[in-house]
């Protein structure tokens, strides 16, 4: 019987390093450091210089944007409450618009400067940027598809603010909702409706904007009088009333042009409609219309001219018609004793057990 001896275990005890080997290793390390220290120092100084330049540029640009926005706000506050401020925009609208634009500009500047600095640092470290840029492009496409609604809202808000399509205090019709703008954001616009409700409208959902507070507005009033009134006299009274209103405060600033009598807009059998129009300050058309109706009613009453209402269409169609035309003609069936009524009387059912005679 043969027994095989197991191989001897390896000795893991660290052997003492000889002086020559240690000296050779130290010389190699010192030579490697001596060969590369200049590269490290150069790259380190370049990285520090890049970071310092990026931070300084970012701080200067952000400070310049902040000062520009503050100057715009001071200019808007200086004209607020004056006639010029009413013709332009109010201070709150200018403030929110300038703050939004400033936020976008600061974010874009920071992204461009710091992104460029990061890519420059990576290139100094001899890192291949091609795979990184390709991965970033794929990730950007994926994020764009996943958050396309958010991106659409943001871009729509940016262009809306830059183009000054509407602002705080404007009355707009956004299609999905209408009302007075109370807050403008890069993603959502807040509107207050006619009944006091607040609408949150995403900027990407707005396909068209009807701004009722820019440029000028038109106030229109229809005055209906009897057809036998003297129209020249009516025109004279309306013109005089408009001139008196334009000279009174505060309507002298809200009326931008004289009140104009346009003429007849409709005629009926017993009345006519005279159209009165005026160009007003934006957003003041409803108040001008109410005041103009009030003054016109008082002026016509003082002259003995009565304002009438529009006649019903049914009365216009039936005037002069025979009132008996709608009465039905007499019928023989209305008399139960007439032969026609008896002929249409149903036959009574047969009695059980009765027999028919021959």
C-alpha positions as a printed NumPy array, in Angstrom:
array([[   0.   ,    0.   ,    0.   ],
       [   1.427,    3.322,   -1.151],
       [   0.885,    6.689,    0.562],
       [   1.41 ,    9.937,   -1.28 ],
       [   2.738,   12.86 ,    0.649],
       [   0.845,   16.194,    0.342],
       [   2.733,   19.08 ,   -1.29 ],
       [   4.242,   21.439,    1.232],
       [   2.21 ,   24.604,    1.923],
       [   3.497,   27.828,    0.515],
       [   5.21 ,   30.07 ,    2.936],
       [   3.233,   33.341,    3.185],
       [   5.605,   34.95 ,    5.578],
       [   6.818,   38.19 ,    3.998],
       [  10.41 ,   37.987,    3.118],
       [  12.61 ,   40.836,    4.074],
       [  13.311,   43.182,    1.205],
       [  16.875,   43.67 ,    0.488],
       [  18.409,   47.096,    0.521],
       [  19.136,   46.975,   -3.179],
       [  15.512,   46.166,   -4.094],
       [  14.162,   48.981,   -1.907],
       [  16.607,   51.433,   -3.362],
       [  15.675,   50.403,   -6.899],
       [  11.925,   50.786,   -6.203],
       [  12.442,   54.232,   -4.675],
       [  14.522,   55.292,   -7.618],
       [  11.818,   54.165,  -10.048],
       [   9.099,   56.057,   -8.123],
       [  11.235,   59.152,   -7.894],
       [  11.969,   58.997,  -11.605],
       [   8.268,   58.575,  -12.446],
       [   7.354,   61.511,  -10.241],
       [  10.18 ,   63.568,  -11.712],
       [   8.967,   62.811,  -15.233],
       [   5.267,   63.648,  -14.531],
       [   5.312,   66.374,  -11.896],
       [   5.521,   69.112,  -14.499],
       [   2.468,   67.7  ,  -16.299],
       [   0.536,   67.468,  -13.028],
       [   1.464,   70.956,  -12.053],
       [   0.561,   72.318,  -15.488],
       [  -2.795,   70.496,  -15.57 ],
       [  -3.606,   71.511,  -12.013],
       [  -2.865,   75.14 ,  -12.696],
       [  -4.935,   75.015,  -15.893],
       [  -7.884,   73.448,  -14.066],
       [  -7.701,   76.016,  -11.268],
       [  -7.477,   78.827,  -13.817],
       [ -10.479,   77.463,  -15.752],
       [ -12.599,   77.163,  -12.596],
       [ -11.649,   80.645,  -11.385],
       [ -12.412,   82.22 ,  -14.768],
       [ -15.772,   80.394,  -14.964],
       [ -16.807,   81.443,  -11.452],
       [ -15.779,   85.066,  -12.033],
       [ -17.556,   85.246,  -15.412],
       [ -20.696,   83.673,  -13.968],
       [ -20.733,   86.111,  -11.037],
       [ -20.168,   89.159,  -13.262],
       [ -22.799,   88.187,  -15.809],
       [ -25.402,   87.364,  -13.156],
       [ -24.69 ,   90.66 ,  -11.383],
       [ -25.009,   92.585,  -14.646],
       [ -28.353,   90.894,  -15.397],
       [ -29.607,   91.652,  -11.871],
       [ -28.663,   95.337,  -12.189],
       [ -30.37 ,   95.538,  -15.574],
       [ -33.574,   94.046,  -14.164],
       [ -33.468,   96.39 ,  -11.162],
       [ -33.067,   99.393,  -13.464],
       [ -36.062,   98.246,  -15.534],
       [ -38.149,   97.934,  -12.372],
       [ -37.143,  101.428,  -11.182],
       [ -38.134,  102.886,  -14.538],
       [ -41.517,  101.148,  -14.387],
       [ -42.119,  102.36 ,  -10.816],
       [ -41.308,  105.944,  -11.785],
       [ -44.116,  106.128,  -14.372],
       [ -46.617,  104.024,  -12.438],
       [ -49.762,  105.943,  -11.537],
       [ -49.273,  108.592,  -14.217],
       [ -51.008,  108.952,  -17.563],
       [ -47.879,  107.639,  -19.276],
       [ -47.879,  104.626,  -17.001],
       [ -51.479,  103.913,  -17.934],
       [ -50.608,  104.015,  -21.605],
       [ -47.67 ,  101.656,  -21.086],
       [ -47.862,   98.833,  -18.564],
       [ -48.288,   98.774,  -14.802],
       [ -45.357,   98.282,  -12.457],
       [ -46.384,   94.795,  -11.323],
       [ -46.599,   93.545,  -14.879],
       [ -43.195,   95.027,  -15.729],
       [ -41.711,   93.624,  -12.538],
       [ -42.933,   90.078,  -13.125],
       [ -41.955,   90.143,  -16.777],
       [ -38.475,   91.49 ,  -16.024],
       [ -37.963,   89.015,  -13.168],
       [ -38.958,   86.112,  -15.406],
       [ -36.653,   87.268,  -18.183],
       [ -33.837,   87.807,  -15.669],
       [ -34.315,   84.31 ,  -14.235],
       [ -34.154,   82.762,  -17.689],
       [ -31.049,   84.774,  -18.654],
       [ -29.252,   83.912,  -15.406],
       [ -30.027,   80.218,  -15.777],
       [ -28.896,   80.144,  -19.408],
       [ -25.684,   82.027,  -18.591],
       [ -24.855,   79.721,  -15.675],
       [ -25.545,   76.605,  -17.747],
       [ -23.401,   77.733,  -20.668],
       [ -20.461,   78.963,  -18.572],
       [ -20.287,   76.069,  -16.133],
       [ -20.97 ,   73.487,  -18.83 ],
       [ -18.175,   74.848,  -20.99 ],
       [ -15.828,   74.917,  -17.996],
       [ -16.641,   71.286,  -17.117],
       [ -15.961,   70.095,  -20.668],
       [ -12.691,   72.051,  -20.73 ],
       [ -11.55 ,   70.447,  -17.45 ],
       [ -12.328,   66.983,  -18.792],
       [ -10.336,   67.688,  -21.937],
       [  -7.373,   68.833,  -19.79 ],
       [  -7.529,   65.492,  -17.942],
       [  -7.237,   63.666,  -21.306],
       [ -10.701,   62.168,  -20.994],
       [ -12.358,   61.213,  -24.269],
       [ -15.458,   63.382,  -24.565],
       [ -17.023,   61.587,  -27.525],
       [ -18.759,   58.792,  -25.504],
       [ -19.815,   61.323,  -22.876],
       [ -21.345,   63.664,  -25.427],
       [ -23.069,   60.763,  -27.192],
       [ -24.532,   59.519,  -23.899],
       [ -25.637,   63.036,  -23.015],
       [ -27.333,   63.37 ,  -26.422],
       [ -29.221,   60.089,  -25.975],
       [ -30.23 ,   61.053,  -22.431],
       [ -31.396,   64.47 ,  -23.659],
       [ -33.547,   62.871,  -26.346],
       [ -35.067,   60.447,  -23.819],
       [ -35.792,   63.237,  -21.344],
       [ -37.232,   65.369,  -24.14 ],
       [ -39.668,   62.63 ,  -25.147],
       [ -40.585,   61.82 ,  -21.559],
       [ -41.112,   65.436,  -20.473],
       [ -42.206,   66.951,  -23.771],
       [ -45.236,   68.634,  -22.2  ],
       [ -43.031,   70.292,  -19.585],
       [ -40.535,   71.385,  -22.237],
       [ -43.371,   72.703,  -24.411],
       [ -44.845,   74.685,  -21.514],
       [ -41.447,   76.133,  -20.614],
       [ -40.527,   77.167,  -24.165],
       [ -43.996,   78.639,  -24.755],
       [ -43.686,   80.636,  -21.539],
       [ -40.247,   81.938,  -22.503],
       [ -41.391,   83.156,  -25.916],
       [ -44.614,   84.544,  -24.471],
       [ -42.659,   86.643,  -21.959],
       [ -40.045,   87.753,  -24.481],
       [ -42.745,   88.809,  -26.983],
       [ -44.834,   90.477,  -24.223],
       [ -48.052,   88.878,  -25.438],
       [ -49.804,   89.647,  -22.131],
       [ -48.97 ,   90.547,  -18.568],
       [ -50.366,   91.051,  -15.092],
       [ -53.568,   93.089,  -15.182],
       [ -54.429,   92.289,  -18.807],
       [ -57.786,   90.801,  -19.693],
       [ -57.218,   87.977,  -22.178],
       [ -59.09 ,   85.212,  -23.944],
       [ -56.792,   82.164,  -24.032],
       [ -59.283,   79.81 ,  -25.661],
       [ -59.352,   77.307,  -22.796],
       [ -60.14 ,   80.087,  -20.295],
       [ -60.596,   83.84 ,  -20.162],
       [ -60.198,   86.453,  -17.466],
       [ -57.739,   88.865,  -15.88 ],
       [ -54.105,   87.802,  -15.625],
       [ -52.974,   87.748,  -11.984],
       [ -49.654,   85.891,  -12.379],
       [ -47.386,   85.021,  -15.274],
       [ -44.957,   82.101,  -14.998],
       [ -42.687,   80.168,  -17.302],
       [ -44.935,   77.093,  -17.121],
       [ -48.376,   78.233,  -15.883],
       [ -50.421,   81.419,  -16.241],
       [ -53.048,   82.233,  -13.591],
       [ -56.295,   83.916,  -14.666],
       [ -59.182,   85.216,  -12.573],
       [ -62.51 ,   84.626,  -14.28 ],
       [ -65.604,   86.806,  -14.301],
       [ -67.116,   84.919,  -11.326],
       [ -63.93 ,   85.112,   -9.246],
       [ -62.609,   81.643,  -10.055],
       [ -58.873,   81.193,  -10.702],
       [ -57.787,   79.321,  -13.824],
       [ -54.362,   77.677,  -14.052],
       [ -53.544,   77.539,  -17.744],
       [ -50.464,   75.707,  -18.982],
       [ -48.585,   77.848,  -21.469],
       [ -48.189,   74.932,  -23.875],
       [ -51.98 ,   74.517,  -24.152],
       [ -52.556,   78.086,  -25.33 ],
       [ -52.894,   78.099,  -29.114],
       [ -54.114,   81.664,  -29.512],
       [ -54.32 ,   84.739,  -27.309],
       [ -56.856,   87.542,  -27.515],
       [ -55.548,   90.459,  -25.452],
       [ -58.302,   92.926,  -24.605],
       [ -55.97 ,   95.324,  -22.774],
       [ -53.389,   96.271,  -25.392],
       [ -53.553,   99.17 ,  -27.842],
       [ -57.055,  100.549,  -27.512],
       [ -60.62 ,   99.357,  -26.981],
       [ -63.97 ,  100.266,  -28.522],
       [ -67.058,  101.195,  -26.53 ],
       [ -70.302,  100.713,  -28.448],
       [ -73.837,  101.689,  -27.393],
       [ -77.08 ,  101.017,  -29.285],
       [ -79.87 ,  103.576,  -28.774],
       [ -83.343,  102.451,  -29.883],
       [ -85.999,  105.118,  -30.41 ],
       [ -89.386,  105.278,  -32.151],
       [ -89.313,  105.326,  -35.918],
       [ -91.246,  108.613,  -36.064],
       [ -88.596,  110.533,  -34.095],
       [ -86.517,  113.232,  -35.775],
       [ -83.217,  111.444,  -36.433],
       [ -81.292,  114.672,  -36.978],
       [ -82.374,  115.875,  -33.566],
       [ -81.443,  112.521,  -32.035],
       [ -77.992,  112.749,  -33.643],
       [ -77.508,  116.256,  -32.281],
       [ -78.42 ,  115.17 ,  -28.742],
       [ -76.106,  112.151,  -28.857],
       [ -73.211,  114.221,  -30.191],
       [ -73.678,  116.864,  -27.515],
       [ -73.847,  114.217,  -24.81 ],
       [ -70.583,  112.669,  -26.018],
       [ -68.825,  116.036,  -26.037],
       [ -69.957,  116.786,  -22.486],
       [ -68.775,  113.39 ,  -21.299],
       [ -65.372,  113.812,  -22.917],
       [ -64.813,  117.069,  -21.028],
       [ -65.684,  115.555,  -17.637],
       [ -63.266,  113.766,  -15.307],
       [ -62.149,  110.969,  -15.36 ],
       [ -63.568,  110.305,  -18.822],
       [ -61.313,  112.888,  -20.465],
       [ -58.359,  110.463,  -20.073],
       [ -60.312,  107.286,  -20.817],
       [ -61.836,  108.601,  -24.051],
       [ -59.091,  108.767,  -26.661],
       [ -61.304,  110.056,  -29.478],
       [ -64.601,  111.986,  -29.634],
       [ -67.804,  109.991,  -29.303],
       [ -69.05 ,  109.288,  -32.827],
       [ -72.63 ,  108.667,  -33.955],
       [ -72.22 ,  106.031,  -36.666],
       [ -75.828,  106.073,  -37.861],
       [ -78.6  ,  103.485,  -38.078],
       [ -77.579,   99.891,  -37.374],
       [ -81.1  ,   98.371,  -37.573],
       [ -84.649,   99.382,  -38.5  ],
       [ -87.937,   97.828,  -37.394],
       [ -91.622,   98.56 ,  -38.001],
       [ -91.98 ,  100.906,  -35.035],
       [ -88.379,  101.662,  -33.987],
       [ -84.852,  102.314,  -35.22 ],
       [ -81.437,  101.607,  -33.62 ],
       [ -78.741,  104.294,  -33.625],
       [ -75.156,  103.128,  -33.107],
       [ -72.778,  105.204,  -30.951],
       [ -69.078,  104.332,  -30.733],
       [ -65.929,  105.672,  -29.031],
       [ -62.277,  104.643,  -28.839],
       [ -61.18 ,  104.229,  -25.233],
       [ -58.22 ,  103.308,  -23.081],
       [ -57.587,   99.529,  -22.975],
       [ -59.69 ,   97.786,  -20.356],
       [ -62.011,  100.779,  -19.823],
       [ -64.577,  100.076,  -22.527],
       [ -67.227,   98.584,  -20.215],
       [ -67.105,  101.508,  -17.811],
       [ -67.342,  103.997,  -20.673],
       [ -70.335,  102.146,  -22.125],
       [ -72.194,  102.202,  -18.811],
       [ -71.549,  105.91 ,  -18.263],
       [ -72.479,  106.718,  -21.853],
       [ -75.802,  104.859,  -21.555],
       [ -76.556,  106.724,  -18.339],
       [ -75.908,  110.136,  -19.904],
       [ -77.761,  109.309,  -23.124],
       [ -80.834,  108.167,  -21.19 ],
       [ -80.877,  111.384,  -19.146],
       [ -80.364,  113.584,  -22.216],
       [ -83.131,  111.917,  -24.222],
       [ -85.549,  112.059,  -21.295],
       [ -84.825,  115.77 ,  -20.907],
       [ -85.656,  116.309,  -24.588],
       [ -88.833,  114.238,  -24.442],
       [ -87.531,  111.402,  -26.599],
       [ -88.492,  107.984,  -25.302],
       [ -86.211,  104.969,  -25.633],
       [ -88.158,  101.865,  -26.693],
       [ -87.355,   98.173,  -26.667],
       [ -87.072,   95.894,  -29.638],
       [ -90.464,   94.417,  -30.599],
       [ -90.875,   90.67 ,  -30.499],
       [ -90.47 ,   88.858,  -33.791],
       [ -93.857,   87.162,  -33.341],
       [ -95.616,   90.538,  -33.096],
       [ -93.872,   91.745,  -36.24 ],
       [ -95.123,   88.725,  -38.162],
       [ -98.752,   88.793,  -36.929],
       [ -99.452,   92.543,  -37.153],
       [-102.512,   93.096,  -39.381],
       [-103.457,   89.393,  -39.517],
       [-107.044,   88.167,  -39.06 ],
       [-107.477,   87.069,  -35.405],
       [-110.068,   84.425,  -36.508],
       [-107.646,   82.854,  -38.939],
       [-106.423,   80.449,  -36.259],
       [-109.999,   79.256,  -35.337],
       [-110.818,   75.789,  -36.724],
       [-113.894,   75.323,  -38.96 ],
       [-116.982,   73.683,  -37.372],
       [-117.161,   69.88 ,  -37.719],
       [-120.187,   67.573,  -37.881],
       [-118.37 ,   65.129,  -35.619],
       [-118.584,   67.658,  -32.755],
       [-122.357,   66.919,  -32.452],
       [-122.896,   63.376,  -31.022],
       [-126.467,   63.286,  -32.397],
       [-125.408,   63.861,  -35.979],
       [-125.5  ,   60.92 ,  -38.436],
       [-121.743,   61.217,  -38.947],
       [-121.04 ,   60.802,  -35.201],
       [-123.439,   57.83 ,  -34.943],
       [-121.838,   56.193,  -37.974],
       [-118.439,   56.347,  -36.292],
       [-119.723,   54.939,  -32.956],
       [-118.022,   51.542,  -32.316],
       [-120.2  ,   48.379,  -32.375],
       [-120.902,   47.122,  -28.817],
       [-119.493,   43.651,  -27.938],
       [-121.797,   40.584,  -28.177],
       [-123.64 ,   39.456,  -25.024],
       [-122.78 ,   35.859,  -23.912],
       [-125.588,   33.336,  -24.56 ],
       [-127.376,   35.552,  -27.089],
       [-128.287,   34.004,  -30.433],
       [-128.625,   35.699,  -33.736],
       [-132.074,   35.707,  -35.286],
       [-132.727,   34.181,  -38.687]])
